[in-house]
Amino acid sequence: MITNGPIPKHAQLRALLERRCAEELAPGDLLPGERALEEEYGVSRITVRRAIGDLVADGKLRRVRGKGTFVAPSPLVSRMHLASFSEEMREQRVDAASIILHSGLATPPLDAAEFFGTAPETPHIQLRRLRLGDGQPYAVDDAWYNAALVPDLLEHDVEQSVYSLLRTRYGLPITEAEQTVTAASATAADAKALEVQPGTALLRIVRRAGSGAQPVEYCTSCYRSDRYWLTTRIGQDADRGEQLPSM
């Protein structure tokens, strides 16, 4: 019930719609139109638009031109532990899928060649994929795999978890990785795949992953920042009095 109390009507409606999205609707469901919401809650069109606009800005709703306003998917929260995208999705009960954008043998970036310990001109396996959660785009992965270790990788199903394939087919479980997290602006290609505007701020993660002492994967992932969050736990080093991240 929306009243004329001290809380603005648009804020009251926003809270009601947010609760409705959480309790009655699922990600991807269509929100009733503005006219229907006006009549249902007894408020003006301006109030409805302000409430919806606030929820869109917070990533709770998403507008699709010509189709309406939909409940946005919940952000995937990564605890920065050693797991594949598919495993992280499964832990949070999100259906993971991939679309292959490009695959083949090519000359890798210098940083990747350095990580693999090969000459700059040595070709390696490139696999560029769009990563989806419940059918919505979350990230674009541009991954390189050590061709000396997995020469026929692309002959297998790489639309699913490559980490599972590395473990079961090649006996190369990923046991350690170094990750660097930075901000990046969406290129035209990434923006199209992720359904955002070019220049949109993305979360860029570069992962150098290995199996024991063997360098296996060099991957650059660009995530939609409204659908992927990183979290760490901070602990106290009792001896040195320093705060250390717990991954």
C-alpha positions in Angstrom: 0.0 0.0 0.0 1.4 3.4 -1.0 0.7 6.3 1.3 1.3 10.0 1.5 3.7 9.6 4.4 7.3 10.9 4.8 8.8 8.3 2.4 8.5 9.4 -1.2 6.0 7.5 -3.3 8.6 6.4 -5.8 10.7 5.0 -3.0 7.7 3.1 -1.7 6.9 1.7 -5.1 10.5 0.8 -5.7 10.6 -1.3 -2.5 7.3 -3.0 -3.5 8.5 -3.8 -7.0 11.9 -5.1 -5.6 10.0 -7.4 -3.2 7.8 -8.5 -6.1 10.8 -9.4 -8.3 12.3 -11.4 -5.4 9.2 -13.3 -4.2 6.9 -13.6 -7.2 9.0 -13.3 -10.4 12.1 -15.0 -11.7 15.0 -13.6 -13.7 13.9 -13.0 -17.3 10.2 -12.5 -16.3 8.5 -9.5 -17.8 7.4 -6.8 -15.4 3.8 -5.4 -16.0 3.6 -2.3 -18.2 3.7 1.2 -16.8 0.0 1.7 -17.3 -0.8 -1.5 -15.4 1.4 -0.5 -12.5 -0.2 2.9 -12.4 -3.6 1.4 -11.9 -2.5 -1.4 -9.6 -0.6 0.9 -7.1 -2.6 4.1 -7.6 0.3 6.3 -8.6 1.3 8.6 -11.4 3.3 7.6 -14.5 6.2 9.8 -13.3 6.3 7.8 -10.0 6.3 4.5 -11.9 9.1 5.6 -14.2 11.2 6.9 -11.4 10.9 3.6 -9.4 11.6 1.5 -12.4 14.6 3.7 -13.4 16.1 3.3 -10.0 15.8 -0.5 -10.2 17.3 -0.5 -13.6 20.2 1.6 -12.4 20.8 -0.9 -9.5 20.8 -3.8 -11.9 17.5 -5.3 -10.5 15.6 -4.7 -13.8 16.7 -4.4 -17.4 14.9 -2.6 -20.3 14.7 -4.1 -23.7 13.7 -1.6 -26.4 10.4 -2.6 -28.0 9.8 -5.5 -25.6 9.5 -4.1 -22.1 11.2 -4.3 -18.7 12.4 -7.6 -17.3 13.7 -9.0 -14.0 17.5 -9.0 -14.3 19.6 -12.1 -13.4 21.2 -12.0 -10.0 24.9 -11.2 -10.1 27.3 -14.2 -9.8 29.5 -13.7 -6.7 33.0 -15.2 -7.1 34.9 -15.9 -3.9 38.2 -15.8 -5.9 38.8 -19.5 -5.4 40.1 -22.0 -8.0 37.1 -23.0 -10.0 35.9 -22.8 -13.6 33.0 -20.6 -14.7 30.8 -23.6 -15.0 31.6 -24.7 -11.4 30.9 -21.2 -10.0 27.6 -21.1 -11.8 26.6 -24.6 -10.6 27.4 -23.6 -7.0 24.9 -20.7 -7.2 22.3 -22.7 -9.0 22.7 -20.9 -12.3 22.5 -22.8 -15.6 25.9 -22.2 -17.4 26.3 -22.4 -21.1 28.8 -21.2 -23.8 28.8 -20.0 -27.3 32.0 -20.4 -29.3 32.9 -17.1 -30.9 36.3 -18.3 -32.4 38.6 -21.3 -32.1 41.8 -22.4 -33.9 45.5 -22.5 -33.8 47.2 -19.0 -33.9 50.1 -16.9 -32.6 49.3 -15.9 -29.0 49.9 -12.6 -27.2 53.5 -12.2 -26.0 52.4 -12.6 -22.4 50.8 -16.0 -23.2 53.9 -17.2 -25.1 56.0 -16.1 -22.2 53.8 -18.0 -19.7 54.0 -21.2 -21.8 57.7 -20.8 -22.2 57.7 -20.9 -26.0 59.1 -18.7 -28.7 56.7 -15.7 -29.6 55.9 -17.2 -33.1 55.0 -20.7 -31.7 51.2 -21.3 -32.4 48.9 -22.3 -29.5 45.2 -23.0 -29.3 42.8 -20.1 -29.0 39.3 -20.5 -27.7 37.1 -17.4 -27.5 33.7 -18.0 -25.9 30.7 -16.1 -24.7 29.7 -17.3 -21.3 26.0 -17.4 -20.4 24.1 -17.8 -17.1 20.5 -18.8 -17.4 20.7 -17.7 -21.0 22.0 -14.2 -20.3 25.5 -13.0 -21.3 28.0 -12.7 -18.4 31.4 -12.7 -19.9 33.6 -13.1 -22.9 36.6 -15.4 -22.4 39.6 -15.2 -24.7 41.6 -18.3 -23.6 44.9 -19.8 -24.9 45.9 -23.3 -24.2 49.4 -24.8 -24.4 49.4 -26.8 -27.7 52.3 -28.9 -26.6 50.1 -30.3 -23.8 46.6 -30.4 -25.4 47.2 -30.6 -29.2 43.7 -31.9 -30.1 41.7 -29.9 -27.5 39.4 -28.5 -30.1 38.3 -31.9 -31.3 36.4 -32.3 -28.1 33.3 -30.5 -26.6 34.7 -27.2 -25.5 31.3 -25.5 -25.1 31.2 -27.0 -21.6 33.8 -26.9 -18.9 37.3 -27.0 -20.4 38.7 -27.6 -16.9 36.8 -30.8 -16.6 38.1 -31.8 -20.0 41.6 -31.0 -19.0 41.3 -33.2 -15.9 39.5 -36.2 -17.4 41.0 -36.3 -21.0 44.5 -35.1 -20.5 45.2 -35.7 -16.8 45.9 -32.0 -16.3 43.8 -30.8 -13.4 44.2 -27.1 -12.8 45.9 -26.9 -9.4 47.0 -23.3 -9.2 46.5 -20.0 -10.9 47.5 -16.4 -10.7 44.8 -13.8 -11.4 45.0 -10.1 -12.1 41.9 -8.0 -11.9 41.5 -4.6 -13.6 38.8 -2.4 -15.1 38.3 -2.3 -18.9 36.1 -0.5 -21.4 34.0 -2.7 -23.6 35.2 -2.9 -27.2 32.7 -2.9 -30.0 33.0 -6.7 -30.3 32.7 -7.4 -26.6 29.8 -4.9 -26.3 27.8 -6.6 -29.0 28.3 -10.1 -27.4 27.6 -8.9 -23.9 24.6 -6.7 -24.9 26.0 -3.5 -23.5 27.1 -0.1 -25.0 30.6 0.2 -26.3 32.8 1.8 -23.6 30.8 0.3 -20.8 32.9 -0.5 -17.7 33.8 -4.2 -17.5 35.7 -6.3 -15.0 38.8 -7.7 -16.7 40.5 -10.8 -15.2 43.7 -12.3 -16.6 44.3 -15.9 -15.3 47.5 -17.8 -15.7 46.6 -21.4 -14.7 48.7 -24.5 -14.5 48.7 -28.1 -13.5 51.6 -28.6 -11.1 54.6 -27.0 -12.8 53.0 -27.2 -16.3 51.6 -24.0 -17.8 48.2 -24.9 -19.3 46.0 -21.9 -19.8 46.3 -18.1 -20.3 42.9 -16.5 -20.3 41.5 -13.0 -20.4 37.9 -12.7 -19.3 35.8 -9.6 -19.6 32.7 -9.7 -17.3 29.7 -7.5 -17.1 30.1 -5.7 -13.8 26.4 -5.8 -13.1 26.4 -9.6 -13.3 29.7 -10.6 -11.7 31.1 -9.6 -8.4 34.3 -10.5 -6.7 34.6 -10.9 -2.9 37.5 -11.8 -0.6 37.8 -12.4 3.1 40.4 -10.4 5.1 42.3 -12.0 7.9 44.7 -10.8 10.5 48.3 -12.1 10.6 48.8 -12.4 14.4 52.6 -12.4 14.3 53.1 -9.4 11.9 49.8 -7.5 12.5 49.1 -7.4 8.8 45.8 -8.0 7.1 46.0 -10.8 4.5 43.4 -11.7 1.9 41.9 -15.2 2.2 41.1 -16.6 -1.2 
